[in-house]
Amino acid sequence: MTSTASSEEPLIYRGNIIEIPLKPRKKMISLRLNEEDLLVIDKFVAKHGEYSRTLILTKLIEAFAEGLRRTGYCASSIWLVFTVEERGEKREVSVVLSLKSRP
């Protein structure tokens, strides 16, 4: 039998009762951002309306964790690539975070 519940929270079996959690458990972290960066994120959210600031930051952290998992926790750098498509043209902006140890 396959489950449609979130992979983060397994089904709970109690005799003939199967409990399906509606909301996966998440732990809270806090971030400190400078005001200018927060305004940039808020402008993006306002422009795209369908996303919340929390959702965007949560998905970025989830992608970060997945990347670390897939590299065996040995990443030497992180690349964020932003793609912009306007009038049939595509351009990219890349940001690199180097994780190499300093000499």
C-alpha positions as CSV (number, residue, x, y, z in Angstrom):
1,M,0.0,0.0,0.0
2,T,1.3,3.5,-0.9
3,S,0.9,6.5,1.3
4,T,-0.2,9.9,0.2
5,A,0.9,11.5,3.5
6,S,4.0,13.6,3.7
7,S,7.2,11.7,3.7
8,E,8.3,13.8,6.7
9,E,5.6,12.4,8.9
10,P,4.7,8.7,8.6
11,L,1.2,7.3,8.9
12,I,0.3,6.1,12.4
13,Y,-1.4,2.7,12.8
14,R,-3.5,2.0,15.9
15,G,-5.4,-1.2,15.3
16,N,-8.0,-0.6,12.6
17,I,-7.4,3.2,12.7
18,I,-4.9,4.9,10.4
19,E,-4.0,8.5,11.4
20,I,-2.8,10.7,8.6
21,P,-1.1,13.8,9.8
22,L,-2.2,16.9,7.8
23,K,0.8,19.0,8.6
24,P,4.4,17.8,8.7
25,R,6.3,18.6,11.8
26,K,8.8,21.4,11.4
27,K,11.3,23.0,13.8
28,M,11.6,26.7,13.9
29,I,14.8,28.6,13.3
30,S,15.3,32.4,13.4
31,L,17.2,34.4,10.9
32,R,18.7,37.9,11.3
33,L,18.6,39.8,8.1
34,N,19.6,43.4,7.4
35,E,16.7,45.7,6.6
36,E,17.8,46.1,2.9
37,D,17.8,42.4,2.3
38,L,14.5,42.0,3.9
39,L,13.0,44.7,1.7
40,V,14.4,43.0,-1.4
41,I,12.7,39.8,-0.4
42,D,9.5,41.6,0.4
43,K,9.5,43.3,-3.0
44,F,9.9,39.9,-4.7
45,V,7.0,38.5,-2.7
46,A,4.8,41.5,-3.4
47,K,5.5,41.2,-7.2
48,H,4.7,37.5,-7.3
49,G,1.9,37.6,-4.8
50,E,1.4,33.8,-4.7
51,Y,4.4,33.2,-2.4
52,S,5.0,34.3,1.2
53,R,8.4,35.3,2.6
54,T,8.3,32.3,4.9
55,L,7.6,29.9,2.0
56,I,10.4,31.3,-0.1
57,L,13.0,31.1,2.7
58,T,11.7,27.6,3.8
59,K,12.1,26.3,0.3
60,L,15.6,27.8,0.0
61,I,16.7,26.1,3.2
62,E,15.1,22.8,2.1
63,A,17.0,23.0,-1.2
64,F,20.2,23.8,0.8
65,A,19.7,20.7,3.0
66,E,19.0,18.5,0.0
67,G,22.1,19.7,-1.8
68,L,24.2,18.9,1.3
69,R,22.6,15.5,1.5
70,R,23.4,14.7,-2.2
71,T,27.0,15.9,-1.8
72,G,27.6,13.6,1.1
73,Y,27.9,16.7,3.4
74,C,31.1,17.7,1.6
75,A,30.2,20.7,-0.5
76,S,33.0,23.2,-1.2
77,S,30.7,25.9,-2.6
78,I,27.1,26.7,-3.1
79,W,25.8,28.3,-6.3
80,L,22.5,30.2,-6.5
81,V,21.5,30.7,-10.1
82,F,18.7,33.2,-10.8
83,T,17.1,32.9,-14.2
84,V,15.2,35.8,-15.7
85,E,13.1,35.3,-18.9
86,E,11.9,38.5,-20.5
87,R,10.6,39.0,-24.1
88,G,11.9,35.6,-25.2
89,E,15.4,36.2,-23.9
90,K,16.9,34.4,-20.9
91,R,19.7,35.6,-18.7
92,E,21.2,34.3,-15.5
93,V,22.7,35.9,-12.4
94,S,24.9,33.6,-10.3
95,V,25.9,34.0,-6.7
96,V,28.6,31.8,-5.2
97,L,29.2,31.1,-1.5
98,S,32.6,29.5,-1.0
99,L,32.7,26.9,1.8
100,K,36.4,26.2,1.5
101,S,38.4,26.5,4.7
102,R,40.5,29.6,4.9
103,P,44.3,29.0,4.9
